[in-house]
């Protein structure tokens, strides 16, 4: 049975989307070195193009996770109802579940394509080198899991100078 898990980087994505002037320097200090190097090249401030590509990449990753969960949910329901189905013509409910399963597969494929496109744009803009013989999708997922914070950025109460 599919477990309802949320997107682990949702808090960081929300912070990144709603930070009009950029990530506060206090929060930037809590980022991983790789992510800080990509978002703040040469300590000149937030790179708008890299941040925009990172936002699109995180949105695409969230869509892939959601499509995967939707597909698992429909497949579980279909297995549950097909188990007790009588031979012959399928019931209207099973037909509807099969249509939902097809729609979920299509949404998953479209989400994966959008993720790969966003990953290629992010890697190109950020100047990240993808190792040889490693799929771009796998590399970017591992990079996100290792470098992007899971949850919102910490808020330290530091007085502005």
Short mmCIF file of the C-alpha atoms (twelve columns), coordinates in Angstrom:
data_MODEL
# 
_entry.id   MODEL 
# 
loop_
_atom_site.group_PDB 
_atom_site.id 
_atom_site.type_symbol 
_atom_site.label_atom_id 
_atom_site.label_alt_id 
_atom_site.label_comp_id 
_atom_site.label_asym_id 
_atom_site.label_seq_id 
_atom_site.Cartn_x 
_atom_site.Cartn_y 
_atom_site.Cartn_z 
_atom_site.pdbx_PDB_model_num 
ATOM 1   C CA . UNK A 1   0.000   0.000   0.000   1 
ATOM 2   C CA . UNK A 2   1.319   3.445   -0.864  1 
ATOM 3   C CA . UNK A 3   2.377   5.579   2.039   1 
ATOM 4   C CA . UNK A 4   1.508   9.254   2.042   1 
ATOM 5   C CA . UNK A 5   4.830   11.031  2.163   1 
ATOM 6   C CA . UNK A 6   5.324   14.676  1.432   1 
ATOM 7   C CA . UNK A 7   7.965   16.265  -0.726  1 
ATOM 8   C CA . UNK A 8   11.057  16.575  1.522   1 
ATOM 9   C CA . UNK A 9   12.255  19.871  0.043   1 
ATOM 10  C CA . UNK A 10  8.861   21.621  0.199   1 
ATOM 11  C CA . UNK A 11  9.884   24.023  2.962   1 
ATOM 12  C CA . UNK A 12  13.054  25.103  1.191   1 
ATOM 13  C CA . UNK A 13  11.161  25.506  -2.095  1 
ATOM 14  C CA . UNK A 14  8.573   27.701  -0.359  1 
ATOM 15  C CA . UNK A 15  11.339  29.843  1.189   1 
ATOM 16  C CA . UNK A 16  13.125  30.157  -2.148  1 
ATOM 17  C CA . UNK A 17  9.924   31.137  -3.987  1 
ATOM 18  C CA . UNK A 18  8.877   33.746  -1.439  1 
ATOM 19  C CA . UNK A 19  12.271  35.339  -0.926  1 
ATOM 20  C CA . UNK A 20  11.872  38.373  -3.161  1 
ATOM 21  C CA . UNK A 21  15.250  39.922  -2.375  1 
ATOM 22  C CA . UNK A 22  16.951  36.588  -1.991  1 
ATOM 23  C CA . UNK A 23  17.914  34.267  0.788   1 
ATOM 24  C CA . UNK A 24  18.966  36.114  3.950   1 
ATOM 25  C CA . UNK A 25  22.664  35.820  4.694   1 
ATOM 26  C CA . UNK A 26  21.930  34.180  8.038   1 
ATOM 27  C CA . UNK A 27  20.028  31.409  6.299   1 
ATOM 28  C CA . UNK A 28  22.633  31.208  3.528   1 
ATOM 29  C CA . UNK A 29  25.255  30.269  6.099   1 
ATOM 30  C CA . UNK A 30  23.263  27.131  6.934   1 
ATOM 31  C CA . UNK A 31  23.282  25.841  3.332   1 
ATOM 32  C CA . UNK A 32  25.565  23.026  2.241   1 
ATOM 33  C CA . UNK A 33  28.865  24.202  0.686   1 
ATOM 34  C CA . UNK A 34  27.890  22.901  -2.760  1 
ATOM 35  C CA . UNK A 35  24.526  24.660  -2.760  1 
ATOM 36  C CA . UNK A 36  26.001  27.877  -1.353  1 
ATOM 37  C CA . UNK A 37  28.706  27.846  -4.048  1 
ATOM 38  C CA . UNK A 38  26.058  27.420  -6.761  1 
ATOM 39  C CA . UNK A 39  23.578  30.002  -5.424  1 
ATOM 40  C CA . UNK A 40  26.151  32.597  -4.339  1 
ATOM 41  C CA . UNK A 41  28.951  32.625  -6.920  1 
ATOM 42  C CA . UNK A 42  31.976  34.681  -5.828  1 
ATOM 43  C CA . UNK A 43  30.052  36.032  -2.801  1 
ATOM 44  C CA . UNK A 44  28.310  38.677  -4.942  1 
ATOM 45  C CA . UNK A 45  24.797  37.765  -3.854  1 
ATOM 46  C CA . UNK A 46  22.109  35.425  -4.991  1 
ATOM 47  C CA . UNK A 47  22.397  34.347  -8.617  1 
ATOM 48  C CA . UNK A 48  18.891  34.956  -9.989  1 
ATOM 49  C CA . UNK A 49  19.246  32.606  -12.961 1 
ATOM 50  C CA . UNK A 50  20.518  29.703  -10.853 1 
ATOM 51  C CA . UNK A 51  17.825  30.327  -8.219  1 
ATOM 52  C CA . UNK A 52  15.117  30.367  -10.915 1 
ATOM 53  C CA . UNK A 53  16.426  27.115  -12.390 1 
ATOM 54  C CA . UNK A 54  16.608  25.561  -8.909  1 
ATOM 55  C CA . UNK A 55  13.001  26.551  -8.251  1 
ATOM 56  C CA . UNK A 56  11.903  24.951  -11.538 1 
ATOM 57  C CA . UNK A 57  13.948  21.844  -10.736 1 
ATOM 58  C CA . UNK A 58  12.390  21.480  -7.282  1 
ATOM 59  C CA . UNK A 59  8.895   22.000  -8.712  1 
ATOM 60  C CA . UNK A 60  9.561   19.336  -11.338 1 
ATOM 61  C CA . UNK A 61  10.898  16.958  -8.667  1 
ATOM 62  C CA . UNK A 62  7.783   17.560  -6.577  1 
ATOM 63  C CA . UNK A 63  5.628   16.734  -9.629  1 
ATOM 64  C CA . UNK A 64  7.546   13.468  -10.162 1 
ATOM 65  C CA . UNK A 65  7.088   12.465  -6.523  1 
ATOM 66  C CA . UNK A 66  3.375   13.333  -6.650  1 
ATOM 67  C CA . UNK A 67  2.854   11.424  -9.914  1 
ATOM 68  C CA . UNK A 68  4.600   8.408   -8.431  1 
ATOM 69  C CA . UNK A 69  2.381   8.488   -5.349  1 
ATOM 70  C CA . UNK A 70  -0.750  8.887   -7.484  1 
ATOM 71  C CA . UNK A 71  0.252   5.947   -9.666  1 
ATOM 72  C CA . UNK A 72  0.881   3.745   -6.631  1 
ATOM 73  C CA . UNK A 73  -2.452  4.728   -5.094  1 
ATOM 74  C CA . UNK A 74  -4.418  3.869   -8.249  1 
ATOM 75  C CA . UNK A 75  -2.488  0.620   -8.753  1 
ATOM 76  C CA . UNK A 76  -3.233  -0.438  -5.170  1 
ATOM 77  C CA . UNK A 77  -6.939  0.249   -5.627  1 
ATOM 78  C CA . UNK A 78  -6.984  -1.616  -8.938  1 
ATOM 79  C CA . UNK A 79  -5.283  -4.662  -7.395  1 
ATOM 80  C CA . UNK A 80  -7.706  -4.604  -4.501  1 
ATOM 81  C CA . UNK A 81  -10.798 -4.589  -6.733  1 
ATOM 82  C CA . UNK A 82  -9.472  -6.938  -9.449  1 
ATOM 83  C CA . UNK A 83  -8.753  -9.580  -6.834  1 
ATOM 84  C CA . UNK A 84  -12.460 -10.208 -6.328  1 
ATOM 85  C CA . UNK A 85  -13.681 -9.426  -9.854  1 
ATOM 86  C CA . UNK A 86  -15.751 -12.050 -11.619 1 
ATOM 87  C CA . UNK A 87  -14.522 -13.398 -14.952 1 
ATOM 88  C CA . UNK A 88  -15.922 -11.743 -18.013 1 
ATOM 89  C CA . UNK A 89  -16.530 -8.115  -18.787 1 
ATOM 90  C CA . UNK A 90  -14.972 -5.816  -16.145 1 
ATOM 91  C CA . UNK A 91  -17.180 -3.655  -13.992 1 
ATOM 92  C CA . UNK A 92  -17.492 0.058   -14.628 1 
ATOM 93  C CA . UNK A 93  -15.448 0.742   -11.494 1 
ATOM 94  C CA . UNK A 94  -12.516 -1.370  -12.705 1 
ATOM 95  C CA . UNK A 95  -12.665 0.306   -16.114 1 
ATOM 96  C CA . UNK A 96  -12.564 3.686   -14.393 1 
ATOM 97  C CA . UNK A 97  -9.558  2.601   -12.291 1 
ATOM 98  C CA . UNK A 98  -7.745  1.415   -15.428 1 
ATOM 99  C CA . UNK A 99  -8.367  4.786   -17.042 1 
ATOM 100 C CA . UNK A 100 -7.037  6.517   -13.935 1 
ATOM 101 C CA . UNK A 101 -3.992  4.254   -14.013 1 
ATOM 102 C CA . UNK A 102 -3.332  5.204   -17.630 1 
ATOM 103 C CA . UNK A 103 -3.708  8.890   -16.807 1 
ATOM 104 C CA . UNK A 104 -1.351  8.492   -13.829 1 
ATOM 105 C CA . UNK A 105 1.260   6.778   -16.022 1 
ATOM 106 C CA . UNK A 106 1.009   9.556   -18.586 1 
ATOM 107 C CA . UNK A 107 1.323   12.223  -15.891 1 
ATOM 108 C CA . UNK A 108 4.358   10.405  -14.501 1 
ATOM 109 C CA . UNK A 109 6.022   10.307  -17.906 1 
ATOM 110 C CA . UNK A 110 5.361   13.994  -18.482 1 
ATOM 111 C CA . UNK A 111 6.649   14.853  -15.011 1 
ATOM 112 C CA . UNK A 112 9.852   12.862  -15.595 1 
ATOM 113 C CA . UNK A 113 10.402  14.592  -18.940 1 
ATOM 114 C CA . UNK A 114 9.918   18.003  -17.320 1 
ATOM 115 C CA . UNK A 115 12.302  17.001  -14.514 1 
ATOM 116 C CA . UNK A 116 15.026  15.951  -16.950 1 
ATOM 117 C CA . UNK A 117 14.609  19.198  -18.892 1 
ATOM 118 C CA . UNK A 118 14.789  21.263  -15.676 1 
ATOM 119 C CA . UNK A 119 17.773  19.217  -14.471 1 
ATOM 120 C CA . UNK A 120 19.671  19.871  -17.696 1 
ATOM 121 C CA . UNK A 121 18.970  23.608  -17.439 1 
ATOM 122 C CA . UNK A 122 20.019  23.729  -13.769 1 
ATOM 123 C CA . UNK A 123 23.234  21.767  -14.319 1 
ATOM 124 C CA . UNK A 124 24.142  23.970  -17.287 1 
ATOM 125 C CA . UNK A 125 23.370  27.257  -15.472 1 
ATOM 126 C CA . UNK A 126 25.034  26.216  -12.206 1 
ATOM 127 C CA . UNK A 127 28.127  24.840  -13.929 1 
ATOM 128 C CA . UNK A 128 27.888  21.456  -12.218 1 
ATOM 129 C CA . UNK A 129 29.864  18.646  -13.849 1 
ATOM 130 C CA . UNK A 130 27.904  15.419  -14.244 1 
ATOM 131 C CA . UNK A 131 30.184  12.376  -13.982 1 
ATOM 132 C CA . UNK A 132 30.526  10.132  -17.018 1 
ATOM 133 C CA . UNK A 133 28.302  7.044   -17.164 1 
ATOM 134 C CA . UNK A 134 25.846  8.476   -14.638 1 
ATOM 135 C CA . UNK A 135 22.341  9.312   -15.763 1 
ATOM 136 C CA . UNK A 136 21.494  12.983  -15.381 1 
ATOM 137 C CA . UNK A 137 18.250  12.190  -13.557 1 
ATOM 138 C CA . UNK A 138 19.968  9.962   -10.992 1 
ATOM 139 C CA . UNK A 139 22.844  12.393  -10.446 1 
ATOM 140 C CA . UNK A 140 20.551  15.381  -9.894  1 
ATOM 141 C CA . UNK A 141 18.272  13.466  -7.513  1 
ATOM 142 C CA . UNK A 142 21.285  12.417  -5.430  1 
ATOM 143 C CA . UNK A 143 22.685  15.971  -5.570  1 
ATOM 144 C CA . UNK A 144 19.358  17.425  -4.395  1 
ATOM 145 C CA . UNK A 145 19.076  14.902  -1.561  1 
ATOM 146 C CA . UNK A 146 22.634  15.599  -0.439  1 
ATOM 147 C CA . UNK A 147 22.701  19.402  -0.765  1 
ATOM 148 C CA . UNK A 148 19.219  20.917  -0.590  1 
ATOM 149 C CA . UNK A 149 17.822  21.342  2.946   1 
ATOM 150 C CA . UNK A 150 14.882  19.209  3.918   1 
ATOM 151 C CA . UNK A 151 12.464  21.670  5.453   1 
ATOM 152 C CA . UNK A 152 12.498  25.445  5.835   1 
ATOM 153 C CA . UNK A 153 15.685  27.377  6.419   1 
ATOM 154 C CA . UNK A 154 16.459  28.201  10.052  1 
ATOM 155 C CA . UNK A 155 15.566  31.695  11.162  1 
ATOM 156 C CA . UNK A 156 18.129  33.183  13.522  1 
ATOM 157 C CA . UNK A 157 17.190  36.404  15.200  1 
ATOM 158 C CA . UNK A 158 20.197  38.529  14.347  1 
ATOM 159 C CA . UNK A 159 19.961  42.298  14.472  1 
ATOM 160 C CA . UNK A 160 20.739  43.973  11.189  1 
ATOM 161 C CA . UNK A 161 23.817  46.229  11.327  1 
# 
